[in-house]
């Protein structure tokens, strides 16, 4: 017979376990109550609709080619209204006992005011987990697309759930410091006003804007990930430290005095200060010089691959797109005649001049012959724009020589670019800045600029799209020399190609 001796639990450990269990039970109850509050339900549904739209919506086909270091920070702003609702509802729940005069009665039960406060802080954890799951779904869907480029950041993805936790902690803290119904609304208004005023007074200093939980900085076209200059790691540390600091202070105000609580609060304060210090400095002069160097001299920072008769040079984040560029280039080249059919081209990626991540700057492009510019977006209108870029280099050998083509070259360029497009007239309309199919206009190009086409060119191109493809293709190749000469007019091009000749003088659009 074997006797097993079981060490009885230490009374202090048993009591600590009961206290922890009581906090978790109360936190679970408060979380269920939060989920029934009208503001939380309303703004939770708004957030779900927003995420659903992001997942199911289309952006001219460009969502098939997402840039992941833009996708991660685009997840931050969505749950902000839900966060404000949670702050207000946690505050209301935490002051409810005081408003009903129950503080004295509840003080005799096992759950002390400090632990009740901690339970209110923890009541938002399920909402933070839910937001984290939705953020993961948003990013995961983008990352699994075959055309995804770049790399995401865990620190950027952590901002949304950390903001939810922060709002819960701040709501509990406000309940202890300002137990009034209007306190959450006044606090949010005051916070927005102070940060806005501080940003205005300091001229939009980098460190001031980063005091706000979500700093998306969207609006500009994508740039290489190493040129973002965002202190994402420091900002995540700042949010995490501030959350724990607010929770610790709230529990201490409610009567918590344990050494563990004091130590955790002190560490949280140090982490918050460290995060603020790390995220405050803006991009250094050396970093700005690196940005300029990569924009002005992209060849030094790119990897090139040969595909067919052309060479494709891209920044590392976009190396996977070269096959898509090559497919368009081959399609356009197949319609060309003369030496252009076998010409060796270089397709080189360019980025904008980077001042910040919220506004588009001018794209820095070279003037090398037989070089085609491509940007950092793909899909939708970017595909026919690139086709126009390839066509104009095949026709004129130089991108800058085709800004205004009041001659046959404009006709030839648009034919090469759109001859095999499934809907050439509709695509031609989308490429024109005026969204029309009559008169002179500017046609969008992949370098971020435009190419002027005349009213006669527009008319001839429309006639070509309506004629049998094989017939026009044969005539383009047979008369290639005349069709790529600046001395040949659009009207003469129409005669050579056997379509109706336009009337009136040439009238170019503005490039």
C-alpha positions in Angstrom: 0.0 0.0 0.0 1.4 3.4 -1.0 0.6 6.6 0.7 0.8 9.8 -1.2 1.4 13.0 0.7 -0.2 16.1 -0.7 1.1 19.4 0.6 -1.8 21.5 1.7 -2.1 24.8 -0.1 -0.6 27.8 1.8 -3.4 30.0 3.1 -1.8 33.1 1.4 -1.7 31.3 -2.0 -5.3 30.1 -1.6 -6.4 33.6 -0.9 -4.4 35.0 -3.8 -6.0 32.4 -6.1 -9.5 33.3 -5.0 -8.7 37.0 -5.5 -7.5 36.4 -9.0 -10.4 34.2 -9.9 -12.9 36.8 -8.5 -11.3 39.5 -10.7 -11.5 37.3 -13.8 -15.1 36.4 -13.1 -16.1 40.0 -12.6 -14.1 41.0 -15.8 -16.0 38.4 -17.8 -19.3 39.7 -16.5 -18.4 43.3 -17.3 -17.2 42.3 -20.8 -20.6 40.8 -21.4 -22.3 43.9 -20.2 -20.1 46.1 -22.4 -21.1 44.0 -25.4 -24.8 44.9 -24.7 -24.2 48.7 -24.6 -25.7 50.6 -27.5 -22.6 52.7 -28.4 -20.4 49.6 -28.4 -22.9 47.6 -30.5 -23.4 50.5 -33.0 -19.7 51.4 -33.5 -18.7 47.7 -33.4 -21.1 47.2 -36.4 -19.6 50.2 -38.1 -16.2 48.8 -37.7 -17.3 45.4 -39.0 -18.9 47.0 -42.1 -15.7 49.0 -42.6 -13.5 45.9 -42.5 -16.0 44.0 -44.8 -15.8 46.8 -47.3 -12.0 46.7 -47.2 -12.1 42.9 -47.7 -14.7 42.9 -50.5 -14.2 46.3 -52.1 -12.2 46.9 -55.3 -9.8 49.8 -56.0 -9.4 49.8 -59.8 -7.8 46.3 -59.5 -4.9 47.7 -57.4 -6.0 45.7 -54.4 -4.8 42.6 -56.3 -1.3 44.0 -55.8 -1.2 45.3 -52.2 2.0 46.8 -50.7 2.1 45.2 -47.3 4.0 48.0 -45.5 1.1 50.2 -46.5 -1.5 47.7 -45.6 -0.3 47.2 -42.0 -0.7 50.8 -41.0 -4.0 51.2 -42.8 -5.5 48.8 -40.2 -5.0 51.4 -37.4 -7.7 53.9 -37.8 -10.7 51.6 -38.3 -11.6 50.8 -34.7 -11.1 54.4 -33.3 -14.9 55.1 -32.9 -15.3 51.7 -31.2 -12.4 52.6 -28.9 -14.1 55.9 -27.9 -17.4 54.0 -27.2 -15.5 51.5 -25.1 -13.8 54.3 -23.1 -17.2 55.9 -22.4 -19.0 52.6 -21.5 -16.1 51.4 -19.2 -16.3 54.7 -17.4 -20.0 54.4 -17.0 -19.8 50.9 -15.7 -17.1 51.8 -13.3 -19.0 54.7 -11.8 -22.4 53.0 -11.7 -22.0 51.8 -8.2 -21.0 55.2 -6.9 -23.9 56.8 -8.7 -26.3 54.3 -7.1 -24.7 54.6 -3.6 -23.5 51.0 -3.6 -19.8 51.7 -2.9 -20.3 51.2 0.9 -22.2 48.0 0.6 -19.8 46.5 -2.0 -16.8 47.3 0.2 -17.7 44.4 2.5 -17.6 41.7 -0.2 -14.5 39.8 -1.3 -13.9 42.0 -4.4 -12.3 45.2 -3.2 -12.5 48.6 -5.1 -9.0 48.0 -6.5 -9.8 44.6 -7.9 -13.1 45.9 -9.2 -11.2 48.6 -11.0 -8.8 46.0 -12.5 -11.8 44.0 -13.6 -13.1 47.0 -15.5 -9.7 47.4 -17.2 -9.7 43.7 -18.2 -13.2 43.8 -19.5 -12.0 45.2 -22.8 -9.6 42.4 -23.4 -12.1 40.3 -25.5 -12.7 43.4 -27.7 -9.0 43.8 -28.2 -8.7 40.2 -29.1 -11.5 40.6 -31.6 -9.9 43.7 -33.1 -6.6 41.8 -33.4 -8.3 39.0 -35.2 -9.9 41.4 -37.7 -6.6 43.2 -38.2 -5.0 39.8 -38.8 -7.7 38.9 -41.4 -7.2 42.2 -43.2 -3.5 41.8 -43.4 -3.6 38.1 -44.0 -5.9 38.5 -47.0 -3.6 41.0 -48.5 -0.4 39.0 -47.8 -1.9 35.9 -49.4 -2.5 37.6 -52.7 -0.1 36.4 -55.4 0.7 40.1 -56.3 1.5 41.2 -52.7 4.7 43.2 -52.3 6.8 44.4 -49.4 6.7 43.2 -45.8 4.4 44.1 -42.9 5.3 45.1 -39.3 4.0 43.5 -36.2 4.5 46.8 -34.4 2.2 48.5 -36.9 -0.4 45.7 -36.7 -0.4 45.9 -32.9 -1.6 49.5 -32.8 -5.3 48.8 -33.2 -5.7 46.2 -30.4 -3.3 48.2 -28.1 -5.6 51.3 -28.6 -8.6 49.3 -27.5 -6.7 48.2 -24.3 -5.6 51.8 -23.7 -9.1 53.1 -24.0 -10.3 50.6 -21.4 -7.6 51.6 -19.0 -8.2 55.3 -19.5 -12.0 54.8 -19.0 -11.3 53.1 -15.7 -8.9 55.8 -14.6 -11.3 58.6 -15.5 -14.0 56.8 -13.4 -11.8 57.0 -10.4 -10.6 60.6 -11.0 -13.7 62.1 -12.6 -16.8 60.1 -11.7 -19.2 62.2 -13.8 -21.2 61.1 -16.8 -19.8 63.8 -19.1 -16.2 63.1 -18.3 -15.4 60.8 -21.2 -16.8 63.1 -23.8 -15.0 66.2 -22.3 -11.8 64.2 -22.0 -11.8 63.1 -25.7 -12.7 66.7 -26.9 -10.0 68.2 -24.7 -7.4 65.6 -25.9 -8.2 66.3 -29.6 -8.1 70.0 -29.0 -4.8 69.9 -27.1 -3.0 67.7 -29.6 -4.4 69.8 -32.6 -3.3 73.0 -30.9 0.1 71.6 -30.1 0.5 70.4 -33.7 -0.4 73.9 -35.0 1.9 75.7 -32.6 4.8 73.5 -33.3 4.2 73.4 -37.0 3.2 69.7 -37.1 6.3 68.5 -35.2 6.9 64.8 -35.7 6.8 63.9 -32.0 3.4 65.6 -31.3 1.5 63.7 -33.9 2.9 60.4 -32.5 1.3 61.1 -29.1 -2.0 60.1 -30.8 -2.7 56.3 -30.7 -3.1 55.8 -34.5 -0.8 57.5 -37.0 -1.6 56.1 -40.4 0.2 58.6 -42.7 -1.5 57.6 -45.9 -2.1 59.4 -49.2 1.3 59.1 -51.0 2.2 56.4 -53.5 4.1 53.5 -51.9 7.8 53.8 -51.2 10.4 51.1 -50.3 9.8 49.8 -46.8 13.3 50.9 -45.6 12.4 54.5 -46.5 9.2 54.8 -44.4 11.0 56.3 -41.4 8.2 55.4 -39.0 9.1 54.7 -35.4 6.6 51.8 -35.2 8.4 49.8 -32.6 8.8 52.8 -30.3 5.2 53.8 -30.8 4.0 50.3 -29.9 6.1 50.5 -26.7 4.6 53.9 -25.9 1.0 52.5 -26.3 1.7 49.4 -24.2 3.5 51.4 -21.5 0.8 54.0 -21.4 -1.9 51.4 -21.1 -0.3 49.6 -18.2 0.5 53.0 -16.6 -3.1 54.1 -16.8 -4.4 50.8 -15.5 -1.8 50.9 -12.6 -2.7 54.4 -11.6 -6.4 53.6 -11.7 -6.0 50.6 -9.4 -3.7 52.6 -7.0 -6.3 55.4 -6.8 -8.9 52.8 -6.0 -6.8 51.6 -3.0 -4.3 49.2 -4.5 -1.0 49.4 -2.6 0.9 46.1 -3.3 4.6 46.2 -4.1 3.9 44.3 -7.3 1.4 46.9 -8.5 3.8 49.7 -7.6 6.7 48.0 -9.5 4.6 47.3 -12.6 3.4 50.9 -12.6 6.9 52.2 -12.3 8.1 49.9 -15.2 5.2 51.1 -17.3 6.1 54.7 -16.6 9.7 54.1 -17.7 8.4 52.2 -20.9 6.1 55.1 -21.7 8.9 57.7 -21.4 11.2 55.5 -23.4 8.6 55.1 -26.1 8.0 58.9 -26.3 11.7 59.6 -26.4 12.2 57.1 -29.2 9.3 58.2 -31.4 9.8 61.9 -31.0 12.7 62.7 -33.3 11.7 63.0 -37.0 13.7 61.6 -39.9 17.4 62.6 -39.6 19.3 64.5 -42.2 21.2 61.3 -43.1 17.9 59.4 -43.5 16.5 62.2 -45.8 19.7 62.0 -47.8 19.1 58.3 -48.2 15.6 58.9 -49.4 16.8 61.4 -52.0 19.5 59.1 -53.2 17.2 56.2 -53.8 14.8 58.5 -55.7 17.5 60.2 -57.8 19.7 57.2 -58.4 17.5 54.1 -58.3 19.9 51.9 -60.3 22.2 51.7 -57.2 19.5 50.2 -55.1 17.7 47.9 -57.5 18.0 44.3 -58.7 17.7 43.7 -62.5 16.5 40.5 -64.2 16.4 39.7 -68.0 13.2 38.6 -69.5 13.1 38.1 -73.2 14.7 41.0 -75.0 14.3 43.4 -72.1 15.7 44.1 -68.6 13.5 44.8 -65.6 14.9 46.7 -62.6 13.0 47.0 -59.4 13.5 47.8 -55.7 13.7 44.6 -53.7 10.1 44.9 -52.3 8.7 44.8 -55.8 10.9 42.2 -57.5 8.0 39.8 -57.8 6.2 42.2 -60.2 8.7 42.0 -63.0 6.9 39.1 -64.6 3.7 41.1 -64.8 5.5 44.0 -66.4 7.1 41.6 -68.9 3.8 40.3 -69.9 2.5 43.7 -70.8 5.8 44.6 -72.6 5.6 41.5 -74.7 2.0 42.2 -75.7 2.8 45.8 -76.8 6.0 44.8 -78.6 4.1 42.2 -80.6 2.2 45.0 -82.4 5.3 46.9 -83.3 7.2 46.9 -86.6 10.7 47.7 -87.8 13.6 47.7 -85.4 11.2 48.2 -82.5 10.0 44.6 -82.7 13.5 43.5 -81.5 14.7 46.6 -79.6 16.2 46.0 -76.2 14.4 48.0 -73.5 15.1 48.6 -69.9 12.1 48.9 -67.6 13.1 50.7 -64.5 11.1 51.4 -61.3 11.1 55.0 -59.9 9.7 56.4 -56.7 8.6 59.9 -55.8 10.7 62.5 -54.1 9.8 61.7 -50.4 9.1 64.5 -48.0 6.4 62.7 -46.0 4.0 59.8 -46.4 0.8 61.8 -46.9 1.4 63.7 -50.1 2.5 62.7 -53.6 5.7 64.3 -54.8 7.1 64.5 -58.3 8.5 61.2 -59.6 12.2 61.4 -60.4 12.8 59.8 -63.8 15.8 59.5 -66.0 16.2 60.5 -69.6 18.1 57.4 -70.9 17.0 56.2 -74.3 15.1 52.9 -74.5 14.2 53.1 -70.8 10.6 52.7 -69.6 9.5 54.1 -66.3 7.2 52.1 -64.0 5.9 53.0 -60.5 5.2 51.3 -57.2 1.5 50.5 -57.9 0.1 47.9 -60.2 -3.3 46.7 -61.4 -6.3 48.7 -62.6 -5.3 51.8 -64.6 -1.6 51.3 -63.9 -1.5 48.5 -66.4 -2.6 50.5 -69.5 -0.6 53.4 -68.3 2.5 51.2 -68.4 1.5 49.9 -71.8 1.4 53.6 -73.0 4.9 54.0 -71.5 6.2 51.0 -73.4 4.6 52.0 -76.6 5.9 55.6 -76.6 9.5 54.4 -76.1 9.1 51.8 -78.9 7.8 54.6 -81.1 10.1 57.5 -80.1 12.9 55.8 -78.2 12.8 58.4 -75.4 10.0 59.1 -72.9 10.7 62.8 -72.9 10.4 63.1 -76.7 6.7 62.1 -76.6 5.2 64.7 -74.2 3.2 66.2 -77.0 2.7 64.2 -80.2 0.7 66.2 -82.7 1.6 63.8 -85.4 1.4 60.1 -86.4 3.4 59.0 -83.4 0.5 59.7 -81.1 -1.7 57.4 -83.2 0.9 54.7 -83.3 1.6 54.9 -79.6 -2.1 54.5 -78.6 -2.6 51.7 -81.1 0.3 49.7 -79.7 -0.8 50.3 -76.1 -4.4 49.3 -76.5 -4.7 47.2 -79.7 -5.0 44.0 -77.7 -6.9 45.4 -74.7 -10.3 43.7 -74.2 -12.1 47.0 -74.1 -9.8 49.5 -75.9 -12.3 52.4 -76.2 -13.3 52.2 -72.5 -9.6 52.0 -71.5 -8.7 54.9 -73.7 -11.4 56.9 -72.0 -10.0 56.0 -68.5 -6.5 57.0 -69.5 -7.6 60.5 -70.6 -7.7 63.0 -67.8 -11.0 64.5 -69.1 -12.7 61.0 -69.3 -13.9 61.7 -72.8 -13.3 60.3 -76.3 -13.4 63.6 -78.2 -11.1 66.5 -78.6 -7.5 67.0 -77.4 -6.6 65.6 -74.0 -3.7 64.5 -71.8 -3.2 60.8 -71.4 -1.8 59.4 -68.1 1.6 57.8 -68.2 3.4 55.5 -65.7 5.9 58.3 -64.6 3.0 60.1 -62.9 2.8 62.7 -65.7 0.8 62.9 -68.9 1.2 62.8 -72.7 -0.7 65.2 -74.9 -2.8 63.8 -77.8 -4.5 65.9 -80.4 -8.2 65.9 -81.4 -7.2 64.3 -84.7 -5.2 61.6 -83.0 -8.2 60.8 -80.8 -10.5 60.5 -83.8 -8.1 58.3 -85.7 -7.4 56.0 -82.7 -11.2 55.5 -82.2 -11.5 54.5 -85.9 -8.6 52.0 -85.5 -10.3 50.3 -82.6 -13.4 49.8 -84.7 -11.5 48.3 -87.6 -10.4 44.6 -87.9 -7.4 44.1 -85.7 -5.4 41.9 -88.1 -5.8 44.4 -91.0 -4.6 47.4 -89.0 -1.8 45.4 -87.4 -0.4 44.4 -90.8 -0.6 48.0 -92.0 1.1 49.3 -88.9 4.1 47.0 -89.5 4.1 47.7 -93.2 4.2 51.5 -92.7 6.2 51.6 -89.5 8.8 54.1 -90.7 6.2 56.6 -91.7 4.0 56.0 -88.6 6.9 56.7 -86.3 8.1 59.9 -88.0 7.3 63.3 -86.5 6.9 64.6 -90.1 3.8 62.4 -90.6 0.5 64.0 -89.5 -2.3 62.1 -87.8 -4.4 62.6 -91.0 -1.7 61.0 -93.1 -1.5 58.2 -90.6 -5.2 57.6 -91.1 -4.7 57.3 -94.9 -1.8 54.9 -94.4 -3.9 52.7 -92.1 -7.0 52.8 -94.3 -9.5 54.5 -91.9 -11.5 57.7 -92.2 -9.3 60.8 -92.4 -10.2 63.5 -89.7 -10.9 67.1 -90.6 -9.5 70.2 -89.1 -6.1 71.3 -87.8 -4.0 69.4 -85.2 -4.8 70.5 -81.6 -2.8 68.8 -78.9 -3.8 68.3 -75.3 -1.5 69.6 -72.6 1.1 67.2 -71.5 
